[in-house]
Structures are given as C-alpha cells and as structure tokens.
Amino acid sequence: MLTYVPTKDALVRGAVYPRRSLVLVTGVPGAGKSTLLRRLFGLRGDEERTVLTADGVRVIDSLQSRYQLRPLLRLVPYPLWRWVVHVLHLARVAAALRGGPVVVHDCGTRRPVRMLLALLCRLRRYEVHVLMIDATPQEALTGQNARGRRVTERSQRMHSRRWRELRAATRHGPAAFTPSARSLLALDRRRARELAWMRFRPCADPPCPQHSATESPSTQVELVISDPP
C-alpha cells in the first residue's frame, strides 16, 4: 500500500492507476473536487448522467444526480431530497463497476459510505485508490462562494471535524480511509490544481521499475513528479 504526500517543492504532474480501479476524489465541500474532474476529464459541469470518456473512464459527480432529479423535485426544498441524491449517486457508482476505470466525487467524511464503496469494490474485484484534496476552511468557503452553492455552517463544521480526524488517521496508511484502499495521494488545493492528468493502465502491463518487491504490480500507482522551475 502507498501513501504519498508531496514535499514542499515537489509537483505531482500526473498519476497512473490500474485499469480496474475506483479512484475516490475526496475533500470537504468547496475543496475543488468537481473542478478537478472537469479539468482532468473535460466535463462541462452540467451533466445529468455518468460521463464515459473516450478512454473508457466513467466519471461520476454527485451533481449529476442532483441535476437529473431537479426538474422533478424543483418545488421541494433541497434539504428534503438531498438523501435521494446520495442514494442515486451510490447506485450510479454500483452500476459503473463493470470492468473499466471509475472516478468518483465523494466528500469522504461519511464512514458508512466509505465502507459501502469498499464492499462494492470487493464484490466487483476492483481496487480502491484515494485522492484527497486537503483544503483549509477558508479555502473551502472561498470555493463554495465561487461555485454559488454553500453548505450550512453546521454541516461545514461537521465535515471539517471529520476531515481533520480522517487526515490524521490516514498518516498511518490508506487502510485508515477504508480497509481495502490500495493507495492514497494527498494534495493541498494548490497542488491539486497542478495535477495535469490521470491515466489507467491495463492490469496485464509489466511491473513498473518503482514497484516494491513485496507488492503486486496491479496494486501500484505510478506518480510523475518534478520540481518546479
């Protein structure tokens, strides 16, 4: 298992995951998860369905479920049907686990959701990899203002508290996020903006020279790292 937190001067240009992977892009509301998915995979941000890229990657943002349901429930206050969005989001993840790579937007602060996703991946023989966008409370608030959608102060405090606990726990390895996680890449908001690409290799590829002799090649993540000019 791999946990990678870049040093102060290192830039992570890109990451290569095994093809049969579920990559969870996590962070508190406003951290920049949807922004990262739009930039890496060409999403417009107004999709109502799971996006299938030309490379066969299924990209699932919770906003897709919200936008699909909004015409039906637009007269109902959103807090009353938020749970329906969550259920549909998880159902889409389950439906997407059919062999190709899957990238999922999730805050990561709800332990039951993490356990459910881990169980789904185990049943479908997928590897779980985690990308954490670690935003400060002020950065998260700025991000919420920029997108025009803010969570309540109570919800933000809850997410922030759980995120701090999760971040501290994951220093001991990705299994602290969820027991089946094979890797964890932690980036602050600035470094997340510098991540240029995410790719997936066939599981049958030969081992990368960086692989540890004690780990299976299929469980490895290759990071392209460079120093800033």
C-alpha positions as CSV (number, residue, x, y, z in Angstrom):
1,M,0.0,0.0,0.0
2,L,1.1,3.5,-0.8
3,T,0.6,6.8,0.9
4,Y,2.1,9.8,-0.8
5,V,2.1,13.4,0.4
6,P,4.3,15.7,-1.8
7,T,7.1,17.5,-0.2
8,K,7.0,21.3,-0.2
9,D,8.8,21.7,-3.5
10,A,7.6,18.7,-5.4
11,L,4.9,18.9,-8.1
12,V,2.7,15.8,-8.9
13,R,2.1,16.1,-12.7
14,G,0.0,13.0,-13.1
15,A,-0.9,9.6,-11.7
16,V,-1.3,6.2,-13.4
17,Y,-3.7,3.7,-11.8
18,P,-4.5,0.1,-12.7
19,R,-7.4,-0.1,-15.1
20,R,-9.8,-2.0,-12.8
21,S,-9.7,0.8,-10.2
22,L,-12.2,3.0,-8.4
23,V,-10.5,6.3,-7.7
24,L,-12.2,8.4,-5.0
25,V,-11.6,12.1,-5.3
26,T,-12.4,13.3,-1.8
27,G,-12.4,16.6,0.1
28,V,-14.8,18.8,2.1
29,P,-17.4,20.9,0.3
30,G,-15.6,23.6,-1.7
31,A,-12.3,21.8,-1.8
32,G,-12.3,21.6,-5.6
33,K,-13.4,18.1,-6.4
34,S,-15.8,18.9,-9.2
35,T,-13.3,21.5,-10.6
36,L,-10.6,18.8,-10.7
37,L,-12.9,16.3,-12.5
38,R,-13.9,19.0,-15.1
39,R,-10.3,19.8,-15.8
40,L,-9.0,16.3,-16.0
41,F,-11.8,14.7,-17.9
42,G,-13.4,17.5,-19.9
43,L,-16.7,17.6,-18.0
44,R,-18.9,20.7,-18.6
45,G,-20.3,20.6,-15.1
46,D,-24.0,20.4,-16.1
47,E,-24.2,16.7,-16.9
48,E,-27.2,14.7,-15.7
49,R,-25.7,11.3,-16.4
50,T,-22.5,9.4,-15.7
51,V,-19.8,10.6,-18.1
52,L,-18.0,8.0,-20.2
53,T,-14.8,9.4,-21.7
54,A,-13.1,8.4,-24.9
55,D,-10.6,6.4,-22.9
56,G,-13.4,4.4,-21.3
57,V,-13.3,6.1,-17.9
58,R,-16.6,6.5,-16.1
59,V,-16.7,9.8,-14.2
60,I,-19.4,10.2,-11.5
61,D,-20.0,13.5,-9.8
62,S,-22.8,13.8,-7.3
63,L,-24.0,16.9,-9.1
64,Q,-25.1,14.7,-12.0
65,S,-27.7,13.0,-9.7
66,R,-28.8,16.4,-8.4
67,Y,-29.3,17.8,-11.8
68,Q,-31.2,14.8,-13.0
69,L,-33.6,15.0,-10.1
70,R,-34.0,18.8,-10.0
71,P,-36.7,19.0,-12.7
72,L,-38.9,16.5,-10.8
73,L,-38.3,18.0,-7.3
74,R,-37.6,21.7,-8.0
75,L,-40.6,22.8,-5.9
76,V,-39.4,20.8,-2.9
77,P,-36.6,22.4,-0.7
78,Y,-33.4,20.6,-1.5
79,P,-32.6,19.5,2.1
80,L,-35.7,17.3,2.0
81,W,-34.5,15.4,-1.0
82,R,-30.7,15.5,-0.6
83,W,-30.8,11.9,0.7
84,V,-32.3,10.9,-2.7
85,V,-29.3,12.4,-4.5
86,H,-27.0,10.4,-2.2
87,V,-28.8,7.2,-2.9
88,L,-28.9,7.7,-6.7
89,H,-25.2,8.7,-6.6
90,L,-24.3,5.4,-4.9
91,A,-26.5,3.5,-7.3
92,R,-24.6,5.0,-10.2
93,V,-21.3,4.0,-8.7
94,A,-22.5,0.4,-8.3
95,A,-23.7,0.4,-11.9
96,A,-20.4,1.8,-13.2
97,L,-18.3,-1.0,-11.7
98,R,-18.3,-3.2,-14.8
99,G,-14.7,-3.6,-15.7
100,G,-13.4,-0.2,-16.7
101,P,-11.9,2.5,-14.6
102,V,-14.3,4.6,-12.4
103,V,-13.6,8.0,-10.9
104,V,-16.0,9.2,-8.2
105,H,-16.6,12.5,-6.5
106,D,-17.2,12.0,-2.8
107,C,-16.6,14.1,0.3
108,G,-15.1,11.0,2.1
109,T,-16.3,12.2,5.5
110,R,-19.1,9.6,5.9
111,R,-17.7,6.3,7.2
112,P,-20.8,4.2,6.2
113,V,-20.4,5.4,2.6
114,R,-16.7,4.6,2.6
115,M,-17.4,1.1,3.9
116,L,-20.2,0.6,1.3
117,L,-17.9,1.6,-1.6
118,A,-15.2,-0.7,-0.3
119,L,-17.7,-3.6,-0.2
120,L,-18.9,-2.9,-3.7
121,C,-15.4,-2.9,-5.0
122,R,-14.6,-6.1,-3.2
123,L,-17.6,-7.8,-4.7
124,R,-16.7,-6.5,-8.2
125,R,-13.0,-7.2,-7.8
126,Y,-12.0,-3.5,-8.0
127,E,-9.1,-1.8,-6.3
128,V,-9.8,1.3,-4.3
129,H,-7.5,4.3,-4.6
130,V,-8.0,7.6,-2.8
131,L,-7.1,11.2,-3.9
132,M,-7.5,13.6,-1.0
133,I,-7.8,17.3,-1.7
134,D,-6.9,18.9,1.6
135,A,-8.4,22.4,1.7
136,T,-8.3,24.8,4.6
137,P,-11.7,26.0,6.0
138,Q,-11.1,29.4,4.4
139,E,-10.2,27.8,1.0
140,A,-13.3,25.6,1.2
141,L,-15.5,28.6,2.0
142,T,-14.0,30.5,-1.0
143,G,-14.6,27.5,-3.2
144,Q,-18.3,27.4,-2.1
145,N,-18.7,31.1,-2.8
146,A,-17.1,30.7,-6.2
147,R,-19.5,27.9,-7.2
148,G,-22.5,29.7,-5.8
149,R,-23.5,26.9,-3.5
150,R,-22.8,26.9,0.2
151,V,-23.5,24.3,2.8
152,T,-24.8,25.3,6.2
153,E,-22.3,26.3,8.9
154,R,-23.3,23.3,11.0
155,S,-22.7,21.0,8.0
156,Q,-19.4,22.6,7.3
157,R,-18.2,22.2,10.9
158,M,-19.2,18.6,10.8
159,H,-17.3,17.9,7.5
160,S,-14.2,19.9,8.7
161,R,-14.1,18.0,12.0
162,R,-14.4,14.6,10.4
163,W,-11.9,15.6,7.7
164,R,-9.3,16.5,10.3
165,E,-9.8,13.2,12.0
166,L,-9.6,11.3,8.7
167,R,-6.5,13.2,7.6
168,A,-4.7,12.4,10.9
169,A,-5.7,8.7,10.7
170,T,-4.5,8.3,7.1
171,R,-1.0,9.3,8.0
172,H,-0.8,5.6,9.1
173,G,-1.7,4.4,5.6
174,P,-4.6,4.3,3.1
175,A,-6.3,1.5,5.1
176,A,-7.3,4.2,7.6
177,F,-9.6,5.7,4.9
178,T,-11.1,2.3,4.2
179,P,-9.6,-1.1,4.8
180,S,-9.4,-2.1,1.2
181,A,-7.7,1.1,-0.1
182,R,-4.5,0.3,-2.0
183,S,-3.1,3.9,-2.3
184,L,-3.7,7.4,-1.0
185,L,-2.5,10.6,-2.7
186,A,-2.9,13.7,-0.5
187,L,-2.7,17.1,-2.2
188,D,-3.4,20.5,-0.9
189,R,-5.6,22.7,-3.1
190,R,-2.7,24.3,-4.9
191,R,-1.1,21.0,-5.8
192,A,-4.5,19.6,-6.9
193,R,-4.7,22.5,-9.4
194,E,-1.2,21.4,-10.7
195,L,-2.3,17.8,-11.3
196,A,-2.4,17.7,-15.1
197,W,-3.7,14.2,-15.9
198,M,-4.9,10.9,-14.6
199,R,-4.5,7.7,-16.6
200,F,-5.2,4.0,-16.3
201,R,-3.0,1.1,-17.5
202,P,-4.1,-2.5,-18.3
203,C,-3.6,-4.7,-15.3
204,A,-1.6,-7.1,-17.5
205,D,1.2,-4.5,-18.0
206,P,4.7,-5.5,-16.8
207,P,5.7,-4.1,-13.4
208,C,6.9,-0.6,-13.2
209,P,10.5,-0.2,-12.0
210,Q,9.2,1.7,-9.0
211,H,7.3,-1.4,-7.7
212,S,8.2,-2.8,-4.4
213,A,9.2,-6.5,-4.5
214,T,6.6,-7.2,-1.8
215,E,3.7,-5.7,-3.7
216,S,1.7,-6.9,-6.7
217,P,2.2,-4.7,-9.8
218,S,-1.6,-4.4,-10.2
219,T,-1.9,-2.6,-6.9
220,Q,0.7,0.1,-7.6
221,V,0.2,3.8,-8.5
222,E,2.8,5.5,-10.7
223,L,3.3,9.2,-10.0
224,V,5.0,11.6,-12.3
225,I,6.8,14.0,-10.1
226,S,9.0,17.0,-10.9
227,D,10.5,20.0,-9.2
228,P,9.1,23.5,-10.0
229,P,11.2,25.6,-12.4
